[in-house]
Amino acid sequence: MTRHRKLLVTGGAGFVGSNIALAFRRAFPDAQVTALDNLKRRGSELSLPRLRAGGVAFQHGDIRAPEDLAAVEPVDLLIECSAEPSVHAGYGQDPSYLVNTNLTGLVNCLEHLRRTGGDLLFLSSSRVYPIAPLRALPLVVSGERLVPEDGATRAGWSAAGIAEDFPLAGSRSLYGATKLAAELLIEEYRAIYGLRAVIDRCGVIAGPWQMGKVDQGFVVVWMARHLFGGALSYSGFGGHGFQVRDVLHVDDLFALVACQADAIDRLDGSVFNVGGGPSVSVSLRELTALCADITGQRLDVGSDPTTRPADIPWYISDNAAVTGATGWRPARDVGAILRDIHHWLLSERAVLEPILQA
């Protein structure tokens, strides 16, 4: 059981934040859990009744504003889930909100902990790894997906996925840059101020209450389009839909975060790649087939061969380090994740269809 009795979850009305906050409250009924959120993303307001019913206190605030964090009582643990989550943010548009939220907001969280104490669990991103080297991986088409060439391996990469020592030289998108810069700042606060922190470089996370968009939350979008109707398209890399990502159920992420909170003394300073791994990975073509099987609805998926600047063809998290340190492994496969999302979409259809339909 976690020794942290007072928890703050930033981005606590978002998909990951709300699920993490509620799961902590269920697992540790004596803990005081507060969710802080600016409610900017459409659909985040739907989390407020869920948080209230689950015994999680909600505080309307923005991590870009130090005074909003100052209004929160000192906490034992801060779980930083807030972010502008789209890797395409900043391309062809003003990047101010992205930088101010993902980087300046993180600095404000660090300052809050420096002044009042408390540990940090930071949800970073797999997008800290640079785009060009990821695109240069030796991949071939096998069946309905891209796979590594037989026997191919490079520094920080194998058929098991991308490891933490994958080279970091190169451009990674403004989104990825803010996450990597945040990681570096956390390390400095550890060294200078004695902050205890663990960093998780998360891949694709999915599950109920994700207000998905094509550029962030595509698994929910794929299922919602099959259920509610609307167009889908295989975009980039020739428009064939062979690109692959691993997927992690948000409840599996909570199981890891709870374990890390309990072992913060031992894990302090750790940086882990966290995702579904090879066994919980899916291509877009495979995802289409699975959604059709679950819903009974088959869509004619379009094709757009244009590859956007931040697109990558293959990313799977090598979980070896985090499994070795904690014993944690994902418990849910892709089918279980999709069935959970499908059940949620059906049970909340009246509310969700206007938000998630095409």
C-alpha positions, 0 to 999 in steps of 0.5 A: 500500500502506498505511503503517500496519503495526499495525492495531486493529479494534474490534468486530473479531468483528462483521460489518463488523469481522471482514470489514475485519480479514481483508481488511486482512490479505489485502491487506497480509500484513506488517501486524499486525492485531488484532481487539478484541471483547466477543462480545456479539452472538449469532453473533460467536463464529463469527468467531473461527476465521475470524480465526485462520485469516486471521492476525488476532490476537483480543483479548477486550475491551470498548471501554467498559473503558479497561483493555481498550484499554490492554492493546493495544499502540500501533497505527498505525491504529484502525478503529472498527467497534464499536457497538450498531447498531440505530436502534431501541435505546433506545425503550422500554428502558434506553439505557445500553448504547447510550450507553456503547458508542457514545459512551463507548467512542469516547471511550476509543478517542480517549484510547488514540490520544491517549496512544499515537499512531495514526490513526482511521477511524471508521464513523459512520452515515447515521442522523446525519441527522434523521428528520422532514426525511427523512420530509418529502422529496417522494416518489411511488410509481413501480412497486415503490418510492418515488422523488423527485418529478421535479425536486424538490431541497432543501438537501443532497438530490437524486435522487442521494441525501442529501449531507453538507450535509443539514440536521442540525437535529432528532431522529435517534434515540438511536443517531443522536445517539450517532454524531453526538456521536462525530463532534463529539468526533473533531473536537475531538480533531483540533483539540486533540491533532492526531489524524488521522481520517476519518469515513464515514457509512455506509448499509446494509452487507450481505454474508456473516457478517452475523447479521442482524436485522429492525432491523439487517441486514434484507438477510440476514434477507430472504434467510434467511427465503426460504431457511430459512423464516419470516414476513416483513412490510412494516412502516411507511408503510402496510405496502406495502413501497415504502420504499427503501435503498441497500446496500453490500457489505462488500467494497466498504466495505473497498476504500474504507477501504483507500484512505482509510488510504493517503491519510490525510494528504490526507483527514484531517478529511473526513466522507463519506456512503458507500453503494451510491448510486442504482444499488445501491438496493432497495425491500422489495418489490423485495428480496422479488422478487429473493430469490424469484428466487434461492432459488426460494422465494416467501413471502407477505409480511405487512403492518404499517402501523404506522410506528415512531418511527425509521423513514424511507421513503427513504435513498440515499447521495450518494457524489459527495464520496467519489468525487471525493476518492478515485475510489472507487465501489461495484463490486457491484450488489444482485443480486451482493450477494444472490447472495453472501449466498445462497451463504454461507447455503447453504455454512454452513447447518448453523451459520447456520440455528439463528441466522437462522431465524425 
